[in-house]
Amino acid sequence: KAGVTQTPRYLIKTRGQQVTLSCSPISGHRSVSWYQQTPGQGLQFLFEYFSETQRNKGNFPGRFSGRQFSNSRSEMNVSTLELGDSALYLCASSRGDREGETQYFGPGTRLLVL
Amino acid sequence: SQQGEEDPQALSIQEGENATMNCSYKTSINNLQWYRQNSGRGLVHLILIRSNEREKHSGRLRVTLDTSKKSSSLLITASRAADTASYFCATDGGGADGLTFGKGTHLIIQP
């Protein structure tokens, strides 16, 4: 079974631009979660999508948004990029059961904002 | 915000020795999970322990959970060079916050 894939793997943008990251979950998984990892803040939860609906949301500004398609693939968008948005963005997929299920992570997209 | 706090922040041991990492958290949980990350890559799930479990084994891994102390430990026995990585604990409170990660323990296995 193929794992979680993320594209692109690396991205360089400048301040003020916007960026879209993509995540394809494991086949059969309906939940996709996004996390941001920085040296200073560590791993932080952005949001979770399940059946094309945002089910949970972390404490990030509205510049961070996402969506999920009918095939469970998900995209994350960051508008008006800031230097502090430089990070490794990880997505994770799971079946979508609510009780104690394992999340499987992709390799991440490393975003550098100049 | 971080809920879990791993201890130590860094650990260097000789190949073949055992490595123990600890994790403390603040609120009630449904389960606690341990992940490994190599050099800023994706996270690899190691083991999940539910709040009603006290100990779990998987190969060379042993995880304990003490909900009264809000703490967990990860033991890696007979360490290998390939175990060099950062290890994170993550708590699942069953709420709207997704997994809440600690800042990790960086483990270095010296050959």
Interface residues (C-beta under 8 A of the other chain):
Chain A: V4 S33 Y35 Q37 G42 L43 Q44 F45 F47 E48 R55 N56 K57 G58 N59 L88 L90 A92 R98 E99 G100 T102 Q103 Y104 F105 G106 P107 G108 R110
Chain B: S1 Q2 N30 N31 Q33 Y35 G40 R41 G42 L43 V44 H45 L48 R50 F88 A90 D92 G94 A96 D97 G98 L99 T100 F101 G102 K103 G104
